[in-house]
């Protein structure tokens, strides 16, 4: 019985070495996957920020146009003329 246990223990260093190798590979695979996920997420965030910045710029342009149109209408009303209707 003891001899059988000793025989099994002889294989133990090789088994531990194989297990260590598998753990090292797993760690590298996990690191690579996290890196790819992070890169993809950063790309998506950059795209969303760019889209948002463009939407804000477009809104600012529209607000500026409406503001200038309003000032023009106020000036026209102040001169006693009827403001012309704006086409949409």
Secondary structure, DSSP 8 states (H G I E B T S, - for coil): -HHHHHHHHHTHHHHHHHHHHHHHHHHHHHHHHHHHHHHHHHHHHHHHHHHHHHHHHHHHHHHHHHHHHHHHHHHHHHTT--------
